Amino acid sequence: MNVKILTDIFGDQIRDITSFRDEITVTVDKGAVLSLCRFLKDSEDFALNFLSDLCGVDRFPTSPRFRVVYHLYSTIHHHRLRVKIDLEAADPVIESVVSVWQTADWHERECYDMFGIRFRNHPDLQRILMPDDCKGYPLRKDFPLEGY
């Protein structure tokens, strides 16, 4: 998998590309997430047609506080790629990728429910694990251990 293609196409929107134990991670600006994900799925070189996981990370007290991580897999080429996007605590909003991978629907809802990260243009963004009247987001590091 030639990840240099990504820097050629997306330029400064790619913040970092790292490889550790043959696992490649691409860190990208939040504004490029939808176009990057479409490219990664549709490109013959990547063909990352399976979103195996999407998760949130609370990096409190580090800034930017939140991170969304996409774990992608190609059932054609049998390779994996991780994509990371950092989000500021004041505005934890990112574009939904449900239009790229339908399975993102449930992953994004869980990330919203647990971390409060909102996914713009999600078809049904609502709580999925916690009751509708739950206050706060249980996987945030500043959430009280005994709840509110």
JOCORSUL-V171339 format. One record per backbone hydrogen bond with DSSP energy under -1.0 kcal/mol. CO is the residue of the C=O (numbers start at 1). NH is the residue of the N-H. If there is no record, write none. Layout:
co;nh
CO;NH
CO;NH
This chain:
co;nh
1;3
2;5
3;6
4;8
5;9
6;10
7;11
10;13
11;14
13;29
16;27
18;25
20;23
23;20
24;82
25;18
26;84
27;15
27;16
29;32
30;33
32;36
33;37
34;38
35;39
36;40
37;41
38;42
39;43
40;48
43;47
47;49
50;52
50;73
53;71
55;69
57;67
59;62
65;59
66;87
67;57
68;85
69;55
70;83
71;52
71;53
72;81
73;50
74;78
79;74
81;72
82;26
83;70
84;28
85;68
87;66
91;93
92;118
94;120
97;100
97;101
101;104
102;105
103;107
104;108
105;109
106;110
107;111
108;112
109;113
110;114
111;115
112;116
114;139
118;94
119;122
120;96
124;126
131;134
137;140
140;143
144;147
